[in-house]
């Protein structure tokens, strides 16, 4: 089954690259997408989740742990 993207891969010669180079290309493409996604405003679902977390945090502001405590606990748990 041929797809439009399959033709692009062939036209650009990507299908002839060694697997390692194709994986590097995929990572570079993914990184470029991630950069652009960081410039987009949050979706409504993401905004709702953020608001929910802020509200939850506001209900129990004393229920927090410092980064040092979290890091120490993780290192102990993983014996690092």
SULLINSUL-V842331 format. One record per residue. N is the residue number from 1. RES is the residue in three letters. PHI is phi as a letter, one per 30 degrees, with the letter a starting at -180 (none if undefined). D_LAST is the distance of its C-alpha to the last C-alpha in Angstrom with 2 decimals. Layout:
# SULLINSUL-V842331
((N RES PHI D_LAST) (N RES PHI D_LAST))
This chain:
# SULLINSUL-V842331
((1 UNK none 49.46) (2 UNK d 49.53) (3 UNK c 47.88) (4 UNK e 48.49) (5 UNK d 44.96) (6 UNK e 45.66) (7 UNK d 48.60) (8 UNK d 46.55) (9 UNK e 44.03) (10 UNK d 46.99) (11 UNK d 48.92) (12 UNK d 46.03) (13 UNK i 45.15) (14 UNK d 41.60) (15 UNK d 42.18) (16 UNK c 42.84) (17 UNK d 39.57) (18 UNK d 37.02) (19 UNK e 34.31) (20 UNK e 31.66) (21 UNK d 33.94) (22 UNK d 34.70) (23 UNK d 31.03) (24 UNK d 30.68) (25 UNK d 33.80) (26 UNK e 32.53) (27 UNK d 29.38) (28 UNK d 31.68) (29 UNK d 33.96) (30 UNK d 31.20) (31 UNK d 29.90) (32 UNK d 33.50) (33 UNK d 33.93) (34 UNK d 30.81) (35 UNK d 32.22) (36 UNK d 35.55) (37 UNK d 34.17) (38 UNK d 32.54) (39 UNK d 36.09) (40 UNK d 37.50) (41 UNK d 37.94) (42 UNK d 36.03) (43 UNK d 37.85) (44 UNK d 39.49) (45 UNK d 36.87) (46 UNK d 34.06) (47 UNK d 36.14) (48 UNK d 36.67) (49 UNK d 32.95) (50 UNK d 32.31) (51 UNK d 35.18) (52 UNK d 33.97) (53 UNK d 30.52) (54 UNK d 32.20) (55 UNK d 34.61) (56 UNK d 31.95) (57 UNK d 30.09) (58 UNK d 33.47) (59 UNK d 34.16) (60 UNK b 31.23) (61 UNK d 30.23) (62 UNK d 28.55) (63 UNK d 26.13) (64 UNK b 23.42) (65 UNK b 19.93) (66 UNK d 18.93) (67 UNK e 16.34) (68 UNK e 14.50) (69 UNK d 14.49) (70 UNK d 13.50) (71 UNK d 10.52) (72 UNK d 9.47) (73 UNK d 10.25) (74 UNK d 8.40) (75 UNK d 4.96) (76 UNK d 6.47) (77 UNK d 7.97) (78 UNK c 5.56) (79 UNK h 3.79) (80 UNK c 0.00))
